[in-house]
Amino acid sequence: WSSGERERCAIIVDRHVHKNGGSTMRDIFLENERLGYGLYQGYTQLLWRQDFAVLQRIAERAVAEKRSPNHFIMMEAHFGFEEFANRPLSDLVRLKQLYQAAGVRCPIALMTRVREPLAYYLSFYKWGVAFRIQEALTKGEVQPQWGRNFSEWARQVPNLQSSIMVRGMTAMGAEYSGRIHASRRTIGPAGGRGWEELDNMLSKFDVVGTTQRFDETLLLAADMVGLPVLAYKYNRPKAKGGFRGGKADICPDMEACRALVKEVAPRDVAMWEKYGKGFEAKLQTLGPAFERRVADFQAEVRRTQPAWKAAPRAQTICRYHPETDPSPARTPVLAGSNLRCPVEEGLELCQQYYAHRLFECPWQYVPNSSLTDPLGCWRPSSGFL
């Protein structure tokens, strides 16, 4: 469904902010890796400096030889100790400039999605906060740390979406303690430095789409690199803790909640006004031909659902390893002869990415070459479905 062939050399990066469709993008990336089209790096950029050093060496060698290296890389920039907006983003921008200045073809596509502010708050609350308040009130707590309801929680986590966009670890406080902690992980106030930092970051992205227009965003970013497999399984994330309430239960007076979010999240509103509505305006310029292409793609995604439902999601076949120790000395060194590496130039990349990323998948290995589980079998991921 991409408009061109898969590029010999390309890097596509998805900035996965909580509740913006990033888990579905992970599905797409892992399925492409499973089929041998490219190499996935992601969830975290914990050991970014080591990993990028390999990319940099490959790029410098290719530029000196005036050729495109042979690697197709798919990155999920979610959250972790190494914030994407810091070193990783600036490194990727410099790498893009290096290739462009040398006239060497290796497109680097940076993409993300923003969400209408109230919809974002409601989604985050339903997914990760509502059950915590429910449990605390059931236990007899008079004033849970998250507040007693959606409105009280929202007031404690101002500018939630834009803060997580720049500092992914902000989500930890919002979910687990009902606060955005005043620390290095948060950005400045609604205006001034806070907006400048956010706007400067998003201005470096090639595609800033919307969650509502997930398919359009996907197609535009995929076109830049020729991402081969785009059809995906519909993802309906379950609320944590078994919470079953709907929007009306969370927010009986929707207009009052809309006014509240506008009050407590002016930077989120500004981000939506510039980038969310700006994306809608861009789609209008693409005309009927792109509309038909989107409709055809969506029909294909619907058509493939029975096949997807009969098969496990790629990420649930993999095992999830929590981000625990940022020390390079504690990461494994994987034997190259045991690895199935989907990039022709970059066995070292596979060794690094497979060892450092949080998802370990069976297709990383040559069949029967390595048993990394003491039980001699694969267990599914423990979460993040």
C-alpha positions in Angstrom: 0.0 0.0 0.0 3.0 2.3 0.0 3.3 4.4 -3.1 6.8 3.2 -3.9 9.1 0.2 -3.5 10.8 -0.5 -0.2 13.9 1.7 0.0 17.3 0.0 0.1 18.2 2.2 3.0 15.6 3.9 5.2 14.7 4.6 8.8 11.1 5.1 9.9 10.5 6.3 13.4 7.2 6.4 15.3 7.0 8.6 18.3 4.6 6.5 20.4 2.9 8.6 23.0 0.6 6.7 25.4 -2.8 6.3 23.8 -2.0 7.6 20.3 -2.1 4.3 18.4 1.6 3.4 19.0 0.9 -0.2 19.9 -0.7 -0.7 16.5 2.4 0.8 14.9 4.5 -1.7 16.9 2.3 -4.5 15.5 3.0 -3.2 12.0 6.8 -2.9 12.5 7.1 -6.3 14.2 5.1 -8.0 11.4 7.4 -6.4 8.8 10.4 -7.7 10.8 8.9 -11.2 11.1 8.5 -11.3 7.3 12.1 -10.2 6.8 11.6 -6.7 5.5 13.4 -4.7 8.1 14.8 -4.5 11.6 12.7 -3.2 14.6 14.3 -1.2 17.3 12.2 0.0 20.1 9.9 0.7 22.9 12.9 2.3 24.6 16.1 4.0 23.5 17.8 2.9 26.7 21.2 2.2 25.0 20.8 4.7 22.2 24.4 6.0 22.2 25.8 2.5 21.6 23.2 1.7 19.0 23.5 5.0 17.2 27.3 4.7 17.1 26.8 1.7 14.8 24.4 3.5 12.6 26.8 6.5 12.4 29.7 4.3 11.4 27.7 2.6 8.7 26.5 6.0 7.4 30.0 7.5 7.3 31.4 4.6 5.5 28.5 4.6 2.9 28.9 8.4 2.4 32.6 8.0 1.8 31.9 5.4 -0.8 29.0 7.4 -2.3 26.4 4.6 -1.9 23.3 3.8 0.1 23.8 1.2 2.8 21.5 -1.8 2.7 19.4 -1.6 5.9 15.7 -0.9 6.5 15.1 0.1 10.1 11.8 0.7 12.0 12.0 2.4 15.3 9.4 2.7 18.0 10.3 5.7 20.3 8.0 5.1 23.3 9.4 5.9 26.7 12.3 5.1 29.0 15.3 6.5 30.7 16.7 8.0 27.5 14.1 10.5 26.4 13.6 10.6 22.6 13.3 14.4 22.5 16.9 14.7 23.7 19.8 12.8 22.2 17.9 10.4 19.8 16.0 13.1 17.9 18.9 15.3 17.4 21.1 12.4 16.3 18.6 11.3 13.7 18.2 14.8 12.4 22.0 15.0 12.0 22.1 11.6 10.3 19.4 12.8 7.8 21.4 15.9 7.1 24.6 13.8 6.5 22.9 11.7 3.9 21.2 14.6 2.2 24.4 16.7 2.1 26.3 13.8 0.5 23.6 13.1 -2.1 23.2 9.5 -0.7 19.7 8.2 -0.7 18.5 7.0 2.7 15.3 8.7 3.7 14.6 9.1 7.4 10.9 9.5 8.2 9.8 10.8 11.6 6.2 10.4 12.4 3.8 10.8 15.4 0.1 11.5 16.1 -1.7 14.0 18.3 -5.2 13.6 19.7 -8.0 16.0 20.5 -7.3 17.1 24.1 -10.5 15.9 25.8 -10.4 12.6 24.0 -6.8 12.1 25.1 -7.5 12.8 28.8 -10.6 10.4 28.7 -8.6 7.6 27.0 -5.7 7.9 29.4 -8.0 8.0 32.5 -10.1 5.0 31.4 -7.0 3.0 30.5 -4.7 3.5 33.5 -6.3 5.6 36.2 -10.0 4.9 36.7 -9.6 1.5 38.3 -7.0 2.9 40.7 -9.5 5.5 42.0 -12.2 2.8 42.1 -10.1 0.5 44.1 -9.0 3.2 46.5 -12.6 4.4 47.2 -13.7 0.8 47.7 -11.0 0.4 50.3 -12.5 3.4 52.1 -9.8 6.0 51.2 -11.4 9.5 51.6 -9.1 11.2 49.2 -7.1 8.9 46.9 -3.9 10.3 45.5 -5.4 10.5 42.0 -8.3 12.4 43.3 -11.9 11.0 43.6 -12.9 11.3 39.9 -11.9 12.4 36.4 -12.1 16.1 37.1 -9.9 16.0 40.2 -7.3 13.8 38.5 -7.3 16.1 35.4 -6.5 19.1 37.5 -3.5 17.3 39.0 -2.0 16.5 35.6 -2.1 19.7 33.5 -0.9 19.6 29.9 -0.8 15.9 30.0 -0.5 15.0 26.3 2.1 17.7 25.4 4.2 16.9 28.4 4.3 13.2 27.5 5.1 14.1 23.9 8.3 15.7 25.0 9.1 13.7 28.2 7.6 10.2 27.9 8.3 9.3 31.5 5.8 11.9 32.5 3.2 9.2 32.0 4.5 7.3 35.0 3.6 9.9 37.5 0.2 10.7 35.8 -0.7 7.0 35.9 0.8 5.6 39.1 0.6 8.6 41.5 -1.8 11.0 39.8 0.7 13.8 39.6 3.1 15.2 37.0 6.2 15.6 39.2 8.1 18.8 39.1 11.4 17.3 37.9 13.6 17.1 34.9 11.1 14.8 33.2 8.5 17.5 32.8 8.6 20.6 30.6 7.9 24.2 31.3 4.6 26.1 31.9 1.8 26.3 29.3 3.4 29.2 27.4 7.0 30.3 27.0 9.7 27.7 27.2 7.2 24.8 27.4 5.5 25.6 24.1 8.8 26.5 22.4 10.3 23.1 23.4 7.3 21.2 22.2 6.9 23.2 19.0 10.7 22.9 18.2 10.4 19.1 18.7 7.4 18.6 16.5 8.7 20.9 13.8 11.4 18.3 13.2 8.9 15.6 12.3 8.0 14.8 8.7 4.4 13.7 9.5 2.5 14.9 12.6 -0.9 13.3 12.0 -3.8 12.5 14.3 -5.0 9.4 16.1 -8.4 9.8 14.5 -6.6 9.8 11.1 -4.4 6.9 11.9 -4.6 5.4 8.4 -3.9 8.6 6.6 -0.9 9.3 8.9 0.4 5.8 8.2 0.1 6.0 4.5 1.9 9.3 4.3 4.8 8.2 6.4 5.0 4.8 4.7 5.3 6.5 1.3 8.5 8.1 2.4 10.3 4.8 2.9 8.2 2.2 1.1 7.2 0.3 4.2 5.9 -3.0 2.7 3.2 -4.4 5.1 0.6 -1.9 6.3 -2.5 -3.9 7.0 -3.0 -4.4 10.7 -5.2 -6.1 13.3 -7.7 -3.8 15.0 -6.4 -3.0 18.5 -8.9 -2.5 21.3 -6.8 -2.0 24.4 -8.4 -3.2 27.6 -8.6 -0.8 30.5 -6.3 -1.8 33.3 -7.8 -3.4 36.4 -10.9 -4.5 34.7 -12.5 -1.0 34.6 -15.7 -1.3 32.5 -17.1 2.2 32.6 -17.7 4.3 29.5 -17.2 7.9 28.7 -20.6 8.8 30.1 -19.7 7.2 33.4 -16.4 9.0 33.6 -17.8 12.4 32.5 -21.6 12.8 32.8 -21.4 16.4 31.6 -19.1 16.2 28.6 -19.1 20.0 27.9 -18.1 20.7 31.4 -15.2 18.2 31.0 -14.3 19.9 27.7 -14.1 23.3 29.4 -12.0 21.7 32.2 -9.5 20.3 29.9 -9.3 23.6 28.0 -8.5 25.3 31.3 -5.9 22.8 32.7 -4.3 21.9 29.3 -3.8 25.1 27.3 -0.6 23.7 25.7 -2.4 20.5 24.7 -5.0 22.7 23.1 -2.4 24.8 21.3 -0.7 21.6 20.0 -4.0 20.3 18.7 -4.9 23.7 17.1 -1.6 23.8 15.2 -0.8 20.2 14.4 -4.1 18.4 14.7 -6.1 20.9 12.7 -3.1 21.6 10.5 -3.1 17.9 9.5 -6.7 18.1 8.6 -6.0 21.1 6.4 -3.1 19.2 4.7 -5.4 16.2 3.9 -7.8 18.6 2.1 -5.0 19.6 -0.3 -4.3 15.9 -1.2 -7.6 15.7 -3.0 -10.0 12.9 -4.1 -7.3 10.6 -5.3 -5.8 10.3 -1.8 -9.3 9.9 -0.3 -10.0 7.0 -2.6 -6.6 5.4 -1.7 -7.4 5.7 2.0 -10.9 4.2 1.5 -9.4 1.3 -0.5 -6.8 0.7 2.2 -9.4 0.7 5.0 -11.4 -1.8 3.0 -8.4 -4.0 2.8 -7.8 -3.7 6.5 -11.4 -4.7 7.2 -11.0 -7.6 4.7 -8.0 -9.0 6.6 -9.5 -9.0 10.1 -10.6 -12.6 10.0 -7.0 -13.7 9.2 -5.6 -11.4 11.9 -8.1 -12.7 14.5 -7.1 -16.3 13.7 -3.4 -15.5 14.4 -1.7 -14.1 17.5 -0.4 -10.6 17.4 3.3 -10.5 16.6 4.1 -8.7 19.8 2.3 -11.3 22.0 4.5 -14.0 20.5 7.5 -12.1 21.8 8.7 -11.8 25.4 8.9 -8.5 27.1 12.0 -7.6 29.1 11.4 -4.6 31.4 13.9 -1.7 31.2 15.9 -2.2 34.3 19.6 -1.5 34.0 21.1 1.1 31.6 24.6 -0.3 32.0 26.0 -1.6 28.7 28.1 -4.1 30.6 25.0 -6.0 31.7 23.5 -6.5 28.2 24.1 -9.8 26.4 26.4 -10.3 23.4 24.5 -12.4 20.9 26.4 -14.8 18.6 26.0 -13.6 15.0 25.8 -17.2 13.7 22.6 -17.8 15.7 20.8 -14.7 14.5 18.4 -14.2 11.7 19.2 -10.7 10.6 16.7 -9.0 8.2 19.2 -6.3 7.1 21.9 -7.3 4.6 24.3 -4.7 5.8 24.3 -4.7 9.6 24.8 -7.9 11.5 26.2 -5.6 14.2 23.0 -3.7 14.2 21.0 -6.9 14.7 23.3 -7.9 17.5 22.9 -4.5 19.2 19.2 -4.1 18.7 18.2 -7.6 19.6 20.2 -7.4 22.8 19.0 -3.9 23.8 15.4 -3.8 22.8 12.6 -4.8 25.2 10.9 -7.3 22.9 12.7 -10.6 22.2 11.0 -12.5 19.4 11.5 -16.1 18.1 12.2 -15.0 14.6 15.4 -13.2 15.7 17.1 -16.6 15.8 18.1 -19.2 13.3 15.7 -22.2 13.9 17.0 -24.6 16.6 20.2 -22.7 17.0 19.6 -21.2 20.4 17.4 -21.8 23.5 17.4 -18.6 25.5 14.7 -19.9 27.8 15.7 -22.3 30.6 12.4 -24.1 30.0 13.3 -24.5 26.3 10.2 -22.8 25.1 8.8 -19.3 24.4 6.5 -17.5 26.7 4.2 -14.7 25.5 4.7 -11.1 26.5 3.6 -10.2 30.0 1.8 -7.1 29.1 1.5 -3.9 27.0 -1.2 -5.4 24.8 
